[in-house]
Amino acid sequence: MSSKLVSKLSALACGAAMMAVVPFAAHSADKVISVWDLQTTEGAVKVIRDAADRFEAANPGYKVEDTHILNDAYKTKIKIAFGANEPPCVFSSWGGGPFREYVAADQVVDLTPYLDKDPAFKDRFAPASFGAVTVDGKIYGLPAENTAIAVVFYNKEMFEKLSLTPPKTWDELLHVIDVLKQNDIAPFALANKNKWTGSMYYGYLVDRIGGPEAFANAAQRKDGGSFADPVFVEAGKRLQELVNLGAFQKGYNGLDYDVGGSRRLLYTEKAAMELMGTWEASTIGNENPEFAKKLGFFPFPSVPGGKGDPSDLLGTLGDNFVSVTKACPEQEKAVELIKFLTDDIAAAGRVADSRMPPIKNLKIDNPFLQEVSKLVTDAKSVQLWWDQELPPKLGELHKDTSQALFGLSKTPEQVAEEFEAAAKAELK
């Protein structure tokens, strides 16, 4: 082979190599904005990716890397990341106690100045939706995913077959439980390895017995409020009454919610009901569209002699919130990104996926979401999930002691006394 030919071939090879490298080089030169969330269903991921794509199109040279993590794994991962001062640029949270700790450590960007510059964008949100992410009058997150409240989902077809109606009172609930058990059906599906899943029962029972002020006074240490109050003891007794009646399938404390443990019991009609956040409708719609047609829901029943209004809700307006970390090298663009994640296009996508962001004048044709909207509108109180409202140590203790009540390993009195002792040490 001649030297000239070798030279030509070498030049061609180098040129081809350069052509192959250029796109990669351009790609690697992009400024990356990392996003972590706990949305893992197809519909939820699509909304986030669509918003990221729109942001990238409007901001050449920027790339969004979205990472979707299962609920409990997310809680651990984000805590470790903040502890190492290596969090993502954008992260999801529930607001409340754990979130306030990140703010206190000066790790979260104050969004107030950005929202003040764009009042039209801010005014789209229901004012109350900022509550869980507001610290000292400053807003640190945008409500993104959903108006999520805990309701009792049930199999409408099964109820009709057994001549059952959604219970409004404790005695009516006990009747439903009795009929279902007679037909070898577990009344409630519960995957309580995750602990927060069962803690909702205790939270609702405290509310129905003592009203929202029982928890508020104990958590805020005002008006003599105490977690050892008889209200909390009675709530534990009511919960263990359900356990002793066999209201839950066997092995509930070892079943994992994140892998669909409780939903599979619903799908196979081994269980009839599930107390869960309203996001469950979207999850079921993605997983099992046919079963979703059978799905109905009702509020948690009242308790005899209780002070709580049956309209009171446990949940959040804005589940989840998106925030920007101070560790992000591209803070300005990250703030722009979370506006894409919560704009009208993203909100419409979530509505189509059976979720309801707390946006004013949101167009809702979905009957399920219309019912949820009415519940929220009529509610006299919406209490943020206890494990998110309380400081992290107390939030974890709440979950642990609730699981212990389900396992009958602690008495209601022991749980109330243990929690109050911890609250005295933790809450100032």
BAVEXGU-70432 format. One line per field, with one value per residue (C-alpha): z, y, x; residue number from 1. Coordinates in pm, 1 decimal. Last residue first. Layout:
pz <- Z/...;
py <- Y/...;
px <- X/...;
nr <- NUM/...;
//
This chain:
pz <- 7262.3/7118.5/7135.9/7504.8/7597.7/7274.2/7357.6/7696.0/7532.7/7277.2/7534.2/7755.1/7466.3/7333.2/7674.2/7735.2/7394.6/7483.0/7306.7/7116.5/6974.8/6625.3/6507.0/6816.2/6754.1/6397.1/6535.9/6781.1/6505.0/6274.4/6548.3/6661.3/6308.7/6299.4/6648.8/6540.9/6210.9/6358.7/6328.0/6030.8/5798.1/6017.5/6126.2/5772.6/5729.0/5890.3/5669.4/5882.4/5828.2/5508.7/5261.6/4988.6/5039.6/5016.2/4712.3/4533.6/4603.9/4450.6/4142.2/4122.8/4099.3/3847.6/3610.8/3423.4/3621.8/3492.5/3758.7/3857.9/4123.6/4125.9/4415.3/4189.8/4132.3/4025.1/3808.9/3537.1/3308.8/3604.2/3624.5/3258.8/3299.9/3590.0/3380.0/3103.2/3353.6/3512.8/3804.6/3652.9/3418.5/3725.5/3882.5/3581.9/3614.0/3974.2/3854.5/3595.3/3865.2/4095.6/3844.5/4071.2/4293.5/4653.6/4755.9/4681.9/4477.9/4582.7/4453.4/4672.1/4663.8/4767.8/4722.0/4960.8/5217.3/5397.1/5690.9/5657.0/5883.1/5729.2/5998.6/6252.8/6552.6/6903.2/6929.9/7123.1/6899.7/6634.0/6282.9/5970.0/5748.4/5427.7/5138.6/4822.3/4504.5/4273.5/4045.3/3724.5/3862.0/3851.0/3472.7/3458.3/3668.3/3715.4/3576.4/3708.1/4035.3/4079.6/3983.0/4229.3/4496.1/4478.4/4693.6/5000.1/5155.0/5376.4/5182.7/5140.7/5010.8/5054.5/4889.2/4579.1/4364.0/4267.7/4624.3/4770.5/4496.1/4607.7/4959.1/4852.1/4563.6/4568.8/4769.4/5012.2/5152.9/5368.1/5699.2/5936.0/5737.7/5790.6/5809.1/5640.4/5838.1/6018.8/6228.4/6518.2/6739.9/6494.1/6468.8/6846.9/6847.5/6651.1/6882.7/7185.8/7033.0/6965.0/7325.8/7452.6/7225.3/7344.2/7707.7/7682.6/7688.3/7364.1/7562.7/7501.4/7805.5/7598.7/7394.1/7329.2/6949.1/6881.4/7173.3/7094.8/6723.4/6784.7/7011.2/6825.6/6516.5/6700.5/7001.1/6896.1/6517.7/6505.5/6721.7/6516.6/6192.2/6306.0/6437.5/6110.1/5911.4/6101.8/5924.6/5591.1/5757.4/5892.1/5565.3/5667.2/5704.9/5379.3/5468.2/5281.2/5494.4/5530.3/5457.1/5266.7/5392.2/5334.1/5705.7/5734.5/5485.6/5676.3/6011.2/5874.1/5717.0/6050.5/6236.0/5990.9/6055.6/6428.9/6370.5/6164.4/5798.2/5648.0/5267.0/5182.4/5183.1/4999.1/4955.3/4575.2/4594.0/4825.8/4595.5/4287.5/4469.5/4577.7/4839.3/4894.1/5239.5/5219.2/5303.4/5128.7/4851.4/4655.2/4395.6/4225.9/4239.3/4531.0/4497.7/4765.9/4995.4/5071.2/5335.3/5620.2/5890.3/5714.5/5441.1/5282.3/5454.4/5424.4/5052.8/4958.5/5175.7/4914.0/4635.6/4349.2/4034.2/4233.8/4225.9/3845.0/3820.0/4096.6/3895.8/4057.2/4403.3/4320.3/4248.8/4565.0/4777.1/4642.0/4930.2/4816.3/5042.5/5230.9/5499.4/5783.2/5905.8/5557.2/5563.8/5911.2/5788.9/5529.7/5797.1/5996.9/5729.9/5353.4/5175.6/4967.7/4611.5/4504.4/4250.1/4224.7/4366.1/4715.0/4780.5/5117.7/5270.2/5511.7/5230.2/5019.2/5311.0/5383.5/5013.8/4982.6/5298.3/5214.5/4852.3/4947.7/5140.4/4847.2/4539.7/4338.7/4009.8/3876.4/3628.6/3454.9/3295.6/3031.2/2962.2/2657.9/2487.3/2737.7/2595.7/2442.3/2764.8/2971.9/2741.8/2768.5/3147.8/3156.7/2936.7/3160.8/3472.4/3316.5/3177.0/3515.1/3673.0/3403.6/3404.3/3781.3/3967.4/4120.4/4420.0/4299.1/4229.7/3971.4/3849.0/3641.9/3400.2/3205.9/2861.4/2757.5/2762.5/2488.0/2272.9/2320.2/2239.8/1920.1/1824.3/1893.3/1601.0/1357.0/1501.9/1456.7/1101.2/1031.3/1190.9/984.1/665.6/741.0/811.4/488.4/295.6/459.0/390.9/27.6/-1.8/164.0/-97.2/0.0;
py <- 2294.3/1952.9/1673.1/1583.3/1641.9/1471.0/1162.9/1126.5/1183.9/912.9/656.5/734.4/708.4/388.9/222.1/316.7/183.7/-146.1/-265.3/-585.2/-608.5/-614.4/-340.8/-135.4/-197.7/-70.0/250.5/273.5/249.5/495.0/753.7/697.0/772.2/1097.4/1181.4/1153.2/1333.1/1639.2/1603.0/1714.2/1448.1/1142.3/1294.3/1325.9/1686.6/1755.5/1889.5/2044.2/2163.0/1961.4/2057.0/2179.9/1884.2/1632.8/1811.8/1802.5/1430.4/1370.3/1575.3/1382.3/1053.7/1193.0/1303.7/1617.2/1853.0/2192.9/2353.9/2691.7/2731.3/2477.5/2235.9/1949.1/1684.4/1336.0/1087.5/1063.7/1307.7/1548.3/1502.3/1590.1/1899.8/2012.2/1962.0/2180.5/2442.3/2477.8/2275.3/2092.8/2387.1/2610.3/2353.0/2396.2/2774.8/2731.7/2484.0/2740.7/3000.7/2744.4/2608.7/2498.3/2309.3/2283.9/2541.3/2283.5/2354.8/2243.1/2033.7/1951.4/1618.5/1608.2/1959.0/1992.4/1724.9/1435.5/1346.4/1481.3/1615.8/1580.2/1334.5/1618.2/1512.3/1533.4/1159.9/1021.4/715.2/720.6/861.0/669.1/739.2/900.7/684.2/537.0/352.0/125.4/-128.1/44.2/53.0/-328.3/-316.8/-52.2/-261.5/-110.8/241.4/292.7/130.0/383.9/674.0/563.2/506.6/873.7/927.7/826.6/489.1/299.4/-21.9/-221.1/-554.1/-810.4/-1147.3/-1002.0/-1088.6/-721.6/-602.9/-840.6/-734.3/-374.6/-450.5/-594.0/-351.5/-349.3/-24.4/-147.6/-426.7/-695.9/-787.9/-609.4/-739.0/-1107.4/-1220.8/-1003.4/-715.2/-671.4/-982.5/-859.3/-842.8/-606.3/-382.7/-361.7/-287.2/30.7/125.6/75.4/287.5/567.8/539.0/590.3/890.3/1057.4/977.1/1232.7/1080.3/1263.9/1583.8/1919.2/2145.1/2441.4/2433.9/2193.6/2238.3/1864.7/1793.9/2090.4/2007.5/1636.8/1691.7/2009.5/1809.1/1646.2/1418.0/1090.1/1130.5/1299.8/1041.7/765.2/927.0/943.5/586.3/451.9/659.4/496.1/169.1/280.5/481.5/155.2/43.2/-322.7/-235.5/-362.1/-353.9/-487.4/-436.4/-653.5/-982.2/-1191.7/-1534.9/-1457.9/-1442.6/-1211.9/-972.2/-965.5/-898.8/-621.3/-447.3/-466.2/-326.0/-35.8/37.4/46.6/287.7/523.6/623.0/276.8/235.6/12.4/-366.9/-592.8/-865.7/-840.6/-461.7/-447.0/-677.2/-466.5/-145.6/-278.1/-29.9/259.9/416.0/771.3/943.0/1276.0/1376.1/1697.0/1604.3/1631.3/1968.1/2204.1/2441.9/2458.9/2691.4/2968.0/3223.2/3337.1/3191.6/2854.1/2773.6/2429.3/2263.9/2578.6/2641.6/2458.3/2690.4/2967.6/2751.9/2784.3/2993.3/3304.9/3204.2/3208.9/3543.7/3683.2/3628.4/3847.0/3772.6/3401.5/3430.4/3633.0/3377.9/3070.1/3043.2/2783.8/2481.3/2370.9/2640.4/2381.9/2524.0/2460.9/2098.5/2061.7/2219.1/1943.1/1672.8/1844.5/1941.6/1940.7/1618.0/1623.7/1617.0/1720.6/1950.9/2012.4/1669.8/1639.4/1604.0/1775.1/1434.7/1462.5/1595.8/1289.5/1050.5/1196.9/1188.4/821.2/707.3/877.7/766.9/400.8/429.8/575.9/406.8/617.7/807.1/983.6/1269.8/1396.1/1729.6/1860.0/2220.9/2354.2/2479.2/2617.5/2632.3/2285.1/2156.6/2296.2/2135.7/1803.3/1830.3/1900.1/1594.8/1386.1/1485.2/1416.3/1083.3/970.6/1024.4/828.8/534.0/493.6/554.5/899.2/927.0/1221.3/1317.5/1578.0/1650.8/1960.3/1898.3/2166.6/2024.7/1987.0/1608.1/1629.8/1853.8/1619.0/1319.9/1486.8/1576.0/1236.4/1044.8/1322.5/1335.6/961.2/985.5/1261.8/1064.4/760.3/966.7/1122.4/782.4/644.9/937.5/898.9/524.6/593.4/844.1/600.6/339.6/0.0;
px <- -3958.8/-4035.1/-3780.3/-3747.9/-4111.1/-4219.1/-4012.3/-4181.5/-4521.4/-4456.7/-4352.2/-4654.2/-4900.4/-4742.5/-4740.4/-5105.8/-5212.2/-5044.8/-4732.9/-4651.5/-5004.9/-4849.3/-5082.9/-5001.2/-4630.1/-4672.2/-4822.0/-4531.7/-4273.3/-4450.4/-4494.7/-4136.1/-4015.2/-4211.6/-4088.9/-3726.5/-3791.6/-3969.8/-4349.4/-4558.8/-4420.7/-4478.1/-4809.3/-4947.0/-5062.3/-5400.5/-5679.8/-5955.5/-6313.5/-6333.5/-6608.2/-6372.0/-6138.6/-6422.9/-6566.9/-6231.4/-6198.8/-6541.3/-6449.0/-6123.0/-6311.8/-6561.6/-6276.9/-6386.8/-6164.7/-6055.4/-5838.6/-5979.5/-5710.4/-5428.0/-5381.9/-5261.3/-5529.3/-5427.7/-5615.9/-5346.1/-5530.2/-5527.2/-5150.9/-5106.3/-5323.3/-5102.5/-4787.6/-4931.9/-5050.3/-4706.1/-4568.3/-4270.8/-4202.3/-4182.5/-3951.8/-3720.6/-3698.0/-3588.1/-3325.7/-3212.7/-3146.0/-2983.0/-2732.5/-2447.1/-2694.2/-2570.0/-2831.1/-3099.5/-3411.5/-3759.7/-4049.0/-4348.8/-4532.9/-4819.1/-4956.6/-5247.4/-5174.4/-5335.2/-5558.2/-5909.1/-6182.3/-6531.6/-6638.9/-6595.8/-6390.7/-6538.0/-6603.2/-6899.5/-6918.6/-6641.0/-6693.0/-6597.5/-6292.2/-6417.5/-6545.7/-6397.6/-6489.5/-6292.8/-6459.2/-6345.5/-5990.6/-5994.5/-5991.7/-5718.5/-5478.3/-5134.6/-5176.2/-5529.9/-5424.9/-5144.4/-5371.9/-5640.0/-5374.3/-5275.5/-5586.1/-5389.1/-5467.6/-5708.1/-5771.5/-6091.9/-6223.8/-5946.4/-5880.0/-6042.1/-5737.0/-5694.8/-5752.1/-5494.6/-5254.2/-5302.4/-5177.0/-4842.3/-4783.7/-4402.5/-4387.6/-4652.5/-4435.4/-4603.7/-4440.4/-4679.5/-4978.1/-4896.7/-5256.9/-5519.7/-5666.3/-5999.7/-5938.7/-6153.4/-5845.8/-5675.9/-5983.7/-6005.4/-5634.2/-5704.2/-5989.5/-5763.9/-5488.7/-5735.0/-5856.7/-5502.8/-5450.1/-5772.4/-5685.2/-5399.8/-5050.0/-4963.7/-5016.0/-5182.0/-5204.9/-5321.3/-5000.3/-4716.0/-4735.1/-4750.9/-4985.9/-5210.8/-5226.7/-5289.3/-5590.3/-5695.0/-5788.3/-6084.3/-6051.9/-6212.5/-6233.3/-5894.2/-5717.6/-5880.7/-5764.0/-5403.3/-5408.5/-5544.8/-5293.0/-5006.4/-5079.0/-4934.6/-4661.6/-4517.6/-4350.6/-4380.0/-4747.0/-4894.5/-5264.1/-5567.4/-5877.0/-6189.7/-6010.8/-6262.9/-6372.0/-6742.4/-6819.6/-6516.9/-6672.9/-7002.1/-6830.0/-6608.2/-6908.0/-7092.5/-6791.2/-6783.3/-7151.2/-7076.2/-6786.5/-7002.4/-7027.0/-6998.5/-6997.3/-7296.2/-7303.9/-7547.3/-7281.0/-7281.2/-7298.8/-6998.0/-6801.9/-6877.0/-6788.4/-6446.1/-6332.3/-6094.1/-6097.3/-5968.2/-5639.2/-5595.4/-5359.1/-5403.3/-5147.6/-4814.1/-4649.3/-4685.0/-4387.1/-4117.7/-3921.4/-4172.0/-4071.3/-4296.3/-4075.1/-4081.7/-4334.3/-4314.8/-4614.0/-4825.9/-4779.2/-5100.0/-5307.7/-5278.1/-5433.7/-5186.6/-5237.2/-5142.1/-4775.8/-4755.7/-4933.2/-4712.3/-4392.3/-4124.1/-4266.7/-4245.1/-3872.2/-3811.6/-4005.6/-3827.7/-3580.8/-3326.6/-3276.0/-2962.5/-2950.6/-2945.8/-3278.2/-3421.4/-3306.8/-3461.7/-3786.9/-3814.3/-3797.6/-4075.7/-4327.9/-4283.2/-4374.2/-4058.9/-3928.7/-3580.9/-3418.8/-3043.7/-2961.4/-2810.9/-2438.6/-2393.3/-2310.1/-2603.4/-2821.4/-2745.1/-2797.3/-3141.3/-3233.5/-3140.2/-3322.0/-3651.5/-3621.6/-3583.9/-3910.8/-4104.1/-3956.4/-3711.2/-3739.9/-3430.0/-3456.5/-3143.3/-3229.1/-2988.4/-2899.1/-2714.4/-3028.7/-3280.8/-3634.5/-3606.4/-3449.7/-3737.1/-3993.6/-3811.9/-3803.8/-4178.9/-4242.2/-4015.6/-4209.5/-4550.0/-4427.1/-4294.2/-4636.0/-4819.0/-4579.1/-4575.6/-4248.8/-4286.5/-4056.8/-3851.2/-3492.0/-3394.3/-3040.6/-2967.3/-2681.4/-2497.6/-2435.7/-2071.2/-2104.0/-2364.6/-2148.7/-1856.0/-2074.5/-2197.6/-1838.4/-1679.7/-1826.7/-1740.8/-1390.2/-1351.7/-1471.9/-1221.5/-940.2/-1028.6/-1045.2/-706.6/-556.0/-699.2/-554.2/-213.3/-208.9/-296.9/-13.3/231.0/144.1/0.0;
nr <- 428/427/426/425/424/423/422/421/420/419/418/417/416/415/414/413/412/411/410/409/408/407/406/405/404/403/402/401/400/399/398/397/396/395/394/393/392/391/390/389/388/387/386/385/384/383/382/381/380/379/378/377/376/375/374/373/372/371/370/369/368/367/366/365/364/363/362/361/360/359/358/357/356/355/354/353/352/351/350/349/348/347/346/345/344/343/342/341/340/339/338/337/336/335/334/333/332/331/330/329/328/327/326/325/324/323/322/321/320/319/318/317/316/315/314/313/312/311/310/309/308/307/306/305/304/303/302/301/300/299/298/297/296/295/294/293/292/291/290/289/288/287/286/285/284/283/282/281/280/279/278/277/276/275/274/273/272/271/270/269/268/267/266/265/264/263/262/261/260/259/258/257/256/255/254/253/252/251/250/249/248/247/246/245/244/243/242/241/240/239/238/237/236/235/234/233/232/231/230/229/228/227/226/225/224/223/222/221/220/219/218/217/216/215/214/213/212/211/210/209/208/207/206/205/204/203/202/201/200/199/198/197/196/195/194/193/192/191/190/189/188/187/186/185/184/183/182/181/180/179/178/177/176/175/174/173/172/171/170/169/168/167/166/165/164/163/162/161/160/159/158/157/156/155/154/153/152/151/150/149/148/147/146/145/144/143/142/141/140/139/138/137/136/135/134/133/132/131/130/129/128/127/126/125/124/123/122/121/120/119/118/117/116/115/114/113/112/111/110/109/108/107/106/105/104/103/102/101/100/99/98/97/96/95/94/93/92/91/90/89/88/87/86/85/84/83/82/81/80/79/78/77/76/75/74/73/72/71/70/69/68/67/66/65/64/63/62/61/60/59/58/57/56/55/54/53/52/51/50/49/48/47/46/45/44/43/42/41/40/39/38/37/36/35/34/33/32/31/30/29/28/27/26/25/24/23/22/21/20/19/18/17/16/15/14/13/12/11/10/9/8/7/6/5/4/3/2/1;
//
